[in-house]
Amino acid sequence: MIPYGRQTIEEDDIQAVVEVLKSDYLTTGPKIAEFEGMVADYVGVKYAVAISNGTSALHAACFAAGIGKGDEVITTPLTFAASANCVFYCGGTPVFADVDPKTYNIDPADIERKITSNTKAIIAVHLAGQPCDMDAIHKIARKHNLLVIEDGAHALGSEYKGKKVGSLSDMTTFSFHPVKPITTGEGGMIVTDNEGFYQKLMLFRSHGITRDENLMTRNDGPWFYQQLDLGFNYRITDIQCALGCSQMKKLDRFLKRRKEIVSRYNKAFADCENIVTPYQLPDTESGWHLYIIQVKNYDRRKVFEQLRKKGIAVNVHYIPVYMHPYYQEHGYKEVHCKNAEEIYSHILSLPLYPTLKEEEQEYVITTVKQICEC
Ligand SMILES: Cc1ncc(COP(=O)(O)O)c(C=O)c1O
């Protein structure tokens, strides 16, 4: 099977992990800060907090943003459930704004329609690595005094108007799950320029506990620490961060390779009436985490099944979040986002990852064209 995505692990990645295994620290050691520093420098922010995964990164960001009972947070339905679940974790209510039919990202005009006196924040998700219309989102946020969190799980290395995703909003989260732009196995990060958020994120990652004298209410001695808030054990290990540091050195190479694969797909499907290729917002660079096509005039399910039968493990990103039974049972039965549902009924993600071979891509292209008759 040719998968839709997979990690790229090379010999030096393995050596980096082995070195940590032989060292004194498997967790809470020096590799954590080293990895945080590399990501912070890369995206151009002051602070980064490495954490156990992209979901805990979102949870931590919502906590730092002060989301709580009665607060509404607007996000997209066309995403992985974690982008909305994090609001529930904090006692808030996710509210879904429809997506733009061209970019598949959250539509700023619909954000504005969904704002109420309880709205506290917006979670913008850069689907497939394609940056959202951040200027429009920030304009709305300023007007209504809302925080902006970006779910950049797909978008490490993506750029919006010459700036890296991660440097644009109050907080941005990343995921390092194996199919993502770089991997640490499981892993995540939150980046911010705000010191107040940074301190809350650091506390939240590790039980709400601190040893920082400036934050403690008293100090009984060198053994002392205090729990200041209710946090979790969301720590990431040095083993994972060593892999992360090694992968960061390759990120630009990975992104370049993804872009080459995408332009080959775009060219191959350009004249194909039955396939809609991804649209790119002007003045942006996508990290191309996913290559999502829309299949027109054909039953998507049949195309999906035929491709799988032929050894191409296509996927669907995503089922609109509010359609899941948990959401249906928790007040979302009447929610409908017309564009998201229409897009969902046609989409397929084709294989895209740095080590995808030319002949494999050629096979994907010919098979898709054959099935969709173009
Ligand atoms: C858009 C989006 N947000 C958040 C996450 C959660 O990341 P993780 O799997 O690292 O918890 C994912 C993971 O697939 C994702 O695709």
The ligand as a MOL file (V3000), in Angstrom:
LIG
                    3D

  0  0  0     0  0            999 V3000
M  V30 BEGIN CTAB
M  V30 COUNTS 16 16 0 0 0
M  V30 BEGIN ATOM
M  V30 1 C -5.6950 19.8780 12.6770 0
M  V30 2 C -5.2050 19.0290 13.8140 0
M  V30 3 N -5.2150 19.5530 15.0530 0
M  V30 4 C -4.7710 18.8350 16.1110 0
M  V30 5 C -4.3120 17.5580 15.9690 0
M  V30 6 C -3.8860 16.7870 17.1690 0
M  V30 7 O -2.5310 16.4700 17.1530 0
M  V30 8 P -1.9810 15.1740 17.8950 0
M  V30 9 O -2.3490 13.9790 17.0880 0
M  V30 10 O -0.4890 15.4040 17.9190 0
M  V30 11 O -2.5690 15.1490 19.2560 0
M  V30 12 C -4.2870 16.9770 14.7000 0
M  V30 13 C -3.7890 15.6020 14.5380 0
M  V30 14 O -3.9960 14.9010 13.6060 0
M  V30 15 C -4.7420 17.7190 13.6000 0
M  V30 16 O -4.7620 17.2030 12.3590 0
M  V30 END ATOM
M  V30 BEGIN BOND
M  V30 1 1 1 2
M  V30 2 1 2 3
M  V30 3 2 2 15
M  V30 4 2 3 4
M  V30 5 1 4 5
M  V30 6 1 5 6
M  V30 7 2 5 12
M  V30 8 1 6 7
M  V30 9 1 7 8
M  V30 10 2 8 9
M  V30 11 1 8 10
M  V30 12 1 8 11
M  V30 13 1 12 13
M  V30 14 1 12 15
M  V30 15 2 13 14
M  V30 16 1 15 16
M  V30 END BOND
M  V30 END CTAB
M  END
